[in-house]
Amino acid sequence: MNSGLIQPAAQQEDVHEVLMQLEAIIFASEAAVSLARLKEAFQGRYSKPEMRQLLQQLSLLQHGRSIELVETAQGFRFQVRAKYRNIIAQTWPERPTRLSPSLLETLAVVAYHQPVTRADIEQIRGVTNNSQILRTLFDWNWIKESGFRELPGRPALLVTTPQFLNAFGLHSLGQLPPLQDAKEAFMALDANAPKS
């Protein structure tokens, strides 16, 4: 597949069909679809760069539509564009509410300072941890334990997960907003995050 050359009509129809198949796979998936899984679906006919090029073309096809193709840490997914989220929230008011400020603050501490212990979180936030907040973050699989600090009691080190990145539509931690006020940054991310 050479994108630099104009392709004959028959090949263009083939590319269109591949794009429609990609769209169907991603649309039908309940979770983001990894590049490896997409390659596997096409039985290795396309290299990673070719698959990325096809995904870029698929993304361009969504221009001017209410949904967009986004890449997260776990792969590719379709989501409603930010400008339409208010109408979605009005239509389905039972959808999840915004995350609490204390949960967002705890999550921000883990994301920006990882790996951290529970004591680190308390020290940075200046308040005692609510165990329910950490339990919620573990239940949602947004944080996990990743080793232990070599101190008495060997406290667990907490880090974010790919599911955390996926929930906020991020591809990597490098896409986090600048750390001026982590709580405000995460409230902004939460306002734009798709609700599931």
Buried (B, 14 or more C-beta within 10 A) or exposed (E): BEEEEEEEEEEEEEBEEBBEBBBEBBEEBEEBBBBEBBBEBBEEEBEEEBBBBBBEBBBEBBEEEEEBBBBBBBBBBBBBEEEEBEEEBEEEEEEEEEBEEBBBBBBBBBBBBBBBBBEBBBEBBEEEBEEEBBEBBBEBEBBBEEEEBEEEEEBBBBBBBBBBBBBBBBBEBEEBBEEEEBBBBBBEBBEEBBBE
